[in-house]
Amino acid sequence: MNADRPRIDSRLRRQLDAAGPNDSLEAVLTLRAGGGSSDTPSAEAVVERAEALVRQAAADAEIEPDDYELNVFGQLEAFAIAAPRRLVERLLADPEVASAMPNRPSPPGSG
């Protein structure tokens, strides 16, 4: 497995496969340790990093800020996002993302 590709939970993969490009998904993504430093970043630095990452991905995917919800967990170096599938996919392609899982389980009967 390529070290730069995020680990994506199989349940999130199924949700991505089943969703249309504008369907909203909820995912929790973790960030890679920045710059190979062993120092733990401050919660504020993680919030800034996650917000910048999402802003750039949203701009690239032509998604307006009102079209997604973001909640950053600074102490955990992770964030939850509810967004159109194309924004989630754009984030998963970013080398700063280490892993991703669904924020909510698949609906009953969907897998």
Protein Blocks (a to p, Z undefined) as FASTA:
>chain_A
ZZkbccddfklmmmmmmpcfklccddddddddehhiabdcdfklmmmmmmmmmmmmmmmn
opafklpccdddfknopadddddfklmmmmmmpmkbmbdcdfbdcdehiZZ
